[in-house]
Amino acid sequence: MSEHEHAVREAARRYQKTEQAHERAREALVAAVVKALEAGERPTDVTSWSPFTPAYVRRIAREHGIEAPGRSRGNA
């Protein structure tokens, strides 16, 4: 194995390891956002506490069946 192949393979191994850790951390953050929203925290506040955009926090809420406070389906 050449030194370049070794360097690329080693860098790829480190990259994949950190990528997996990043994904686990993202999943934990989404779970914390869901719990906060389910507990009645305002999406605006949850957004300010996280690195997520307001649109992504709304998407997380929708995906978990959480409606915005003071709103119900069918009201326009």
GIVEN-V306416 format. One record per pair of residues at least 4 apart in sequence whose C-alpha atoms are under 8 Angstrom apart, sorted by sequence separation. I is the first residue (numbers start at 1). J is the second residue. D is the distance in whole Angstrom. If there is no record, write none. Layout:
I;J;D
I;J;D
This chain:
1;5;6
2;6;6
3;7;6
4;8;6
5;9;6
6;10;6
7;11;6
8;12;6
9;13;6
10;14;6
11;15;6
12;16;6
13;17;6
14;18;6
15;19;6
16;20;6
17;21;6
18;22;6
19;23;6
20;24;6
21;25;6
22;26;6
23;27;6
24;28;6
25;29;6
26;30;6
27;31;6
28;32;6
29;33;6
30;34;6
31;35;6
32;36;6
33;37;6
34;38;6
35;39;6
36;40;7
37;41;5
41;45;7
42;46;6
43;47;6
44;48;6
45;49;6
46;50;6
47;51;7
52;56;6
53;57;6
54;58;6
55;59;6
56;60;6
57;61;6
58;62;6
59;63;6
60;64;6
61;65;6
62;66;6
67;71;7
68;72;8
71;75;7
1;6;6
36;41;5
37;42;7
41;46;7
47;52;6
52;57;6
61;66;5
62;67;7
67;72;7
37;43;7
47;53;6
61;67;7
47;54;6
37;46;7
36;46;7
44;54;7
47;57;6
43;54;7
46;57;8
33;46;7
43;57;7
43;58;7
33;57;8
37;61;7
43;68;8
34;60;7
42;68;8
34;61;7
42;69;7
38;66;7
37;66;7
40;69;7
30;60;7
34;64;7
